[in-house]
Amino acid sequence: MKRHDLPFELPATGLGTWQMRGEDAERGVREAIELGYRLIDTAAAYHNEKAVGAGIRSSGIDPGELIVVTKFPEEDAGRERDVLRTSLDLLGIGQIDLWLIHAPLDAAGSLRIWERFIEAREEGLVRAIGVSNFLPQQVDELIEASGVAPAVNQIAFGPHYYDAVTAPHHAARGIALQAHSPFSENDLAHPVLRTIADKYGCTVRQVLLRWHRAHGIPTVAKSLSRTHLTENLDATGHPLDPADVAALDGLGINPTPGQQA
Ligand SMILES: NC(=O)c1ccc[n+]([C@@H]2O[C@H](COP(=O)([O-])OP(=O)(O)OC[C@H]3O[C@@H](n4cnc5c(N)ncnc54)[C@H](OP(=O)(O)O)[C@@H]3O)[C@@H](O)[C@H]2O)c1
């Protein structure tokens, strides 16, 4: 298996842009960069790459300081190069930092897309390639068939989806796990989450982000509010005690044997 270590570090919190459109997307991206965000996550399927690109330019940031992630819609299989060129044009950049297959097809279908991804990286059109929403078994099938491990798998990974298998599985293969939807894919009203938030005097969303930090898993979170953007970027809060991390791990719908309530 060939490992392709990421040529950059994934920041603890990146900006998600799903459902951001037009002027809102442009302003949201610009404000996030001004506040210190250094990873922007978009996708061809979000239909906002043009606005995201405008936000990046209007922030005035040196593009070399930013990690731009976009995703290839798996239903466009066979049109990889056209879609990539369109993403580059709309974003207005010369190279994508991280290009992801948005979701898996069957093993043969994912492999065909992956081969085009490998070519794009070899040609320097993208700096790193990865996948999204792949299960460990689908990651293994891709590696076995292509000999090339994805640099990243972006998945919904929070206390609600916690299992003790996925993170070590990915780490053993040199794959960085990146969690999307840290808030919308978790039960914000769960009493365990509430109790822990009260203990630390913080919000349930801050507890979730601290849980990700405790596991060393970077996130992409979306916000159009300056206050929320600032709150989500703030890493200075008290780290969670190991017992609280374990209590949140125990909420998983795939809990480790012995952790099930
Ligand atoms: N790879 C994939 O298939 C996939 C799937 C889903 C998502 N993603 C990526 O992950 C990103 C994040 O996921 P998401 O957009 O589903 O949801 P999310 O980031 O989990 O939650 C976003 C929601 O939470 C609110 N929010 C954010 N910070 C807050 C705070 N500090 N206090 C109160 N409310 C807050 C936002 O509203 P305000 O705007 O009002 O703050 C928004 O309604 C997406 O934007 C996308 O980039 C990827």
The ligand as an ORCA input file, in Angstrom:
! r2SCAN-3c Opt
* xyz 0 1
  N     -18.846     14.892      3.208
  C     -20.148     14.940      3.373
  O     -20.929     14.139      2.843
  C     -20.717     16.013      4.243
  C     -22.028     15.887      4.742
  C     -22.523     16.893      5.555
  C     -21.726     17.976      5.863
  N     -20.456     18.091      5.353
  C     -19.597     19.258      5.644
  O     -19.616     19.491      7.045
  C     -20.061     20.814      7.281
  C     -20.773     20.924      8.609
  O     -21.925     20.123      8.646
  P     -23.398     20.734      8.647
  O     -23.407     21.958      7.829
  O     -24.282     19.595      8.321
  O     -23.743     21.052     10.144
  P     -22.991     21.456     11.488
  O     -21.744     22.218     11.249
  O     -22.935     20.235     12.321
  O     -24.103     22.437     12.099
  C     -24.447     23.630     11.433
  C     -25.627     24.261     12.172
  O     -25.244     24.562     13.504
  C     -25.400     25.963     13.735
  N     -24.256     26.381     14.559
  C     -22.950     26.304     14.228
  N     -22.171     26.713     15.238
  C     -23.022     27.081     16.250
  C     -22.822     27.585     17.565
  N     -21.581     27.790     18.042
  N     -23.925     27.853     18.326
  C     -25.176     27.634     17.842
  N     -25.428     27.141     16.606
  C     -24.357     26.867     15.807
  C     -25.405     26.621     12.381
  O     -26.213     27.775     12.379
  P     -25.596     29.267     12.201
  O     -25.167     29.377     10.771
  O     -26.728     30.145     12.588
  O     -24.433     29.375     13.161
  C     -26.053     25.532     11.525
  O     -27.461     25.590     11.627
  C     -20.944     21.119      6.061
  O     -21.198     22.493      5.932
  C     -20.117     20.516      4.956
  O     -19.043     21.377      4.611
  C     -19.938     17.113      4.559
*
